[in-house]
Amino acid sequence: MRSLVLGMQKRLETMKNSEQKAEDQLKESPEGRLRIYEINGFARYYHITTSKDKNGIYLKNDQLDLARSLAQKDYLARLLKSIRKEIKAIESFLSNYPEPSPEEVYSNLISSRKALVTPLLGDDEAYAKWWQSQPYAENPTFPEDKKFATKRGDLVRSKTEAMIADAYYEMGIPYKYDYPIEIGKGKYRYMDFVMLDVRTGRLIYHEHLGLMDDPSYLHKNMVKLDEYRRLGIFTGKNLILTMETEDHPLNMNLFRKNTAELFGKAPAGFPAQSAE
């Protein structure tokens, strides 16, 4: 549940920054408020300057900037009200969140006591170990092609896949290789990698397209990617795509950097940054 608390703290920071921006903009807003009168789909704008004035002064076309400023002022006032309610709610949540968290009760036990206890709730690390330990049926076709060893002890089909697996391993990202995805009744595709984002508990998929200069290979994988999209697996959401050709291999330095950003990790081979 560390991810929940961290997410709430980040949201609180965002809300406080937005509160300050809204307050600063409100200070620059014109006096009064905007009244809008609509008839037959046409809007007329009126500037109300006193509490006794119910109608306001009609704003002509060359005064639309004033109308926009007044509309923005009203929006900011409503926004501030909502932001302040959320800030109050988040601060109340954080101040009342138990320490240790329910998940950490088990984590804080000494190892000899853990051995005697069956946890009802586990922490993120415990869940990651459980997920990693769950068996699955790898791709049964051409097992002899798996001849490149990874640092974790897996066998994969290419040098690049071995480097990708090693990057995940070094960054502490749980992964499974050659993972089955059911695309129809009894019909499976096998994803190169599926990773667990320990912070959120969601799965991230990774297809490496290593022969992009081969037209038949390219066509086959375009079909496969369409099948994944129908299952809700697509780039921009939960799918990483890496590609290479014979003349343009995958840039592993960039891959590590991008992966570290995506998973909130230190790039493989570099120490984690300490929070200030």
Secondary structure, 3 states (H helix, E strand, C coil): CHHHHHHHHHHHHHHHHHHHHHHHHHHCCCCCEEEEEEECCEEEEEEECCCCCCCCEECCHHHHHHHHHHHHHHHHHHHHHHHHHHHHHHHHHHHHCCCCCHHHHHHCCCHHHHCCCCCCCCCHHHHHHHHHHCCCCCCCCCHHHCCEECCCCCEECCHHHHHHHHHHHHCCCCEEEEEEEEEECCEEEEEEEEEEECCCCEEEEEEEECCCCCHHHHHHHHHHHHHHHHCCCCECCCEEEEECCCCCCCCHHHHHHHHHHHHCCCCCCCCCCCCC
